[in-house]
Amino acid sequence: MSARHVSLPTPQSARPLDRREFVCLSACALAGVAVSALAGCASLVTRQVTPVDGKIELALAHYPELTEPGGSLKILPEGEVAPLYVLALDDGSYAALSPICTHLGCTVEIQGARLICPCHGSTYDRTGTVLQGPAQLPLTRLRTVLTADGVLVINLGDRA
């Protein structure tokens, strides 16, 4: 058997892009990234809440995202500079956590059952416990109480 020489066509991508093609592809890529970023942010819209006597009261009937395990809510108490994550846990309880990573202060992102720091990869569970460093300390957790009438009370001055 003799080897045959087959000439393959040169793919179009092997040629250099001209300026117009480069600008068009760059704009399309940026638009795609922007749409993806906005879609991710839509689920974590920050809701303003007003504390009364150092406590936040969230009637679960008004926050359906907290009625199922795995649900989450991002709130910003009036007068505070940093938001809080309120998370529905699998056992029916709730966690109110600072989203500020204890490693270098980046904001962690909720990703399913984990909270992950985009800066250095520290990973926490939904109670704020460190699962993977470099963070050594848990996220700050505030004490929560669910009343018999379905109101979640978060005490801003009481760390759990």
C-alpha positions, 0 to 999 in steps of 0.5 A: 500500500502506498501512502496518498498525499491528501491536501486539506483545505485551510480553515478560514480561522487560520487567516488573520482577522481584519480590524472590522472582524476583530471589533465585531467579534469583541463586541459580541463577546462583551455583549454575551458576558454582560448578558450572563452577568446580568442574568446571574445578578437578577437572582440576587437583587438586594432588598432594602429592609428597615430594622426596628430595635436592632431586629429585622422581621421578614414575614415569609409570606412576603419572601417566597424565595425563603419557603423552600430549602436552598432558597436565598435572599439578599437584604440590606438593612437600612443604615448598614453598608454591607448586605446580608444573605438569608438562606433557607437550610435543608433542615427547615432552619435559616441562616443570616450570614455576612457575605464578606469572606473572612480571608481578604474581604471579597464578597462570596457568591451563593452557588447552590449548597456552597458559598464561594469566594471568587477572589481566592476560592474559599468555600463555605457551607450554607451555615457559614462554616469553612469547607476549603481555605484559604479562609480560616474563620467562618462567615459572620452569622447572626442569630435567627428565630422563626416565630409561630406565625411565620416571621423570621426575626434576625437580631443584628446585634446577636452573633450566632 
